[in-house]
Amino acid sequence: MAKLSKEDHEYRRTENSVSSINYHFVFVPKRRKPVLTGDVGRRLQEIIFELVTEHGWKLIALEIQPDHVHLFVNTPTHESPADVARWVKGRASHHLRKEFPELKKLPALWTPTYFVASTGQVSTPVVKKYIENQRGK
């Protein structure tokens, strides 16, 4: 994966919030079939880029492997990880199965599950220590 740039470390500012919400997703095709290659992989990348633009996400890293996808993205506060996963998997499944009929041999393009982990500029132990140090102030 690519390294974070200075811009990736900047906070997202809106009228009502200041945030830094980065999610690392992993999506896996049904039965872990290696179908995300060639034109399918390129089209999946285009679909993800379209979603990034539409939603105003900041794409930090994207790796499409034959049997899984890593997506590292910064999102606004009003979009949950479940929303992001649903949008990516839903649009990709719809378009890829329509454009590549060979994918219809699978009962579904994606497994019903996904992995997501949140990341930030500060580790969990640092935040915990900061909050504990607020006592008595």
Secondary structure in CASP SS format (residue, H / E / C, confidence):
PFRMAT SS
TARGET T0000
AUTHOR 0000-0000-0000
METHOD secondary structure of the structure
MODEL  1
M C 1.00
A C 1.00
K C 1.00
L C 1.00
S C 1.00
K C 1.00
E H 1.00
D H 1.00
H H 1.00
E C 1.00
Y C 1.00
R E 1.00
R E 1.00
T C 1.00
E C 1.00
N C 1.00
S C 1.00
V E 1.00
S E 1.00
S C 1.00
I C 1.00
N E 1.00
Y E 1.00
H E 1.00
F E 1.00
V E 1.00
F E 1.00
V C 1.00
P E 1.00
K H 1.00
R H 1.00
R H 1.00
K C 1.00
P C 1.00
V C 1.00
L C 1.00
T C 1.00
G H 1.00
D H 1.00
V H 1.00
G H 1.00
R H 1.00
R H 1.00
L H 1.00
Q H 1.00
E H 1.00
I H 1.00
I H 1.00
F H 1.00
E H 1.00
L H 1.00
V H 1.00
T H 1.00
E H 1.00
H H 1.00
G C 1.00
W C 1.00
K E 1.00
L E 1.00
I E 1.00
A E 1.00
L E 1.00
E E 1.00
I E 1.00
Q E 1.00
P C 1.00
D C 1.00
H E 1.00
V E 1.00
H E 1.00
L E 1.00
F E 1.00
V E 1.00
N E 1.00
T C 1.00
P C 1.00
T C 1.00
H C 1.00
E C 1.00
S C 1.00
P H 1.00
A H 1.00
D H 1.00
V H 1.00
A H 1.00
R H 1.00
W H 1.00
V H 1.00
K H 1.00
G H 1.00
R H 1.00
A H 1.00
S H 1.00
H H 1.00
H H 1.00
L H 1.00
R H 1.00
K H 1.00
E H 1.00
F C 1.00
P H 1.00
E H 1.00
L H 1.00
K H 1.00
K H 1.00
L C 1.00
P C 1.00
A C 1.00
L C 1.00
W E 1.00
T C 1.00
P C 1.00
T C 1.00
Y C 1.00
F E 1.00
V E 1.00
A E 1.00
S E 1.00
T E 1.00
G C 1.00
Q C 1.00
V C 1.00
S C 1.00
T H 1.00
P H 1.00
V H 1.00
V H 1.00
K H 1.00
K H 1.00
Y H 1.00
I H 1.00
E H 1.00
N C 1.00
Q C 1.00
R C 1.00
G C 1.00
K C 1.00
END
